Amino acid sequence: MRRTKEEAARTRQAIVEAALACFDRHGIAGTTLEQIAEEASVTKGAVYWHFDGKASILHAIRQEASLPLLDRADCTLLRCEETSPLARIERFLLGMLGTIEKDPRTRRALTVMQYKCEYADELVAELGDMRRNNDRLVKSLEKAYADARKAGELAPGFTPKLAALDTTVFLAGLIRLSLLDRAREGVRKSIGALIRSHVQSRRA
């Protein structure tokens, strides 16, 4: 029984990886379940056994790629109170972009989600999850910026909420532009400097 569960888990993951490759190659709209099955070396029936369709596969990919990054925001980097609040925020931003830079699979998944997906029809439900994850990130950053204000670190022109929203917008743009820079000739070469400049502009 255990072996059967392990085999099913391996098949499911093989389908996810095959779908990610197909989505990256053809776009989500241009990918068929037959292509995914062929890429995974399984039957189309096996794909349907594990997933309802492309939307549920994309959901699995997004959960695997985005939730670990958000967990780092909530747990590891933004709540480490022995470090100054703005240093926590800088370390969080560097850590998130560092993860994307070093992990080809994460880059591929984010590229699919950012540039090769139309969030309409059966995929529109993903937008709700994306909004909830965004709200979670803003709240984590707002708490860190509130700590910065208490410590006298936050520039007077910023409220914790405004600073959190501004950093969220900065991060979203930085990720999107870094994904486009495949040759590492633009944004990716300057990520560290851009992040340090962003955080410094909030310092009192």
Summary of the structure (lengths in Angstrom):
residues: 204
radius of gyration: 19.5
end to end distance: 60.9
largest distance: 61.9
contacts: 613
relative contact order: 0.11
helix: 77%
strand: 1%
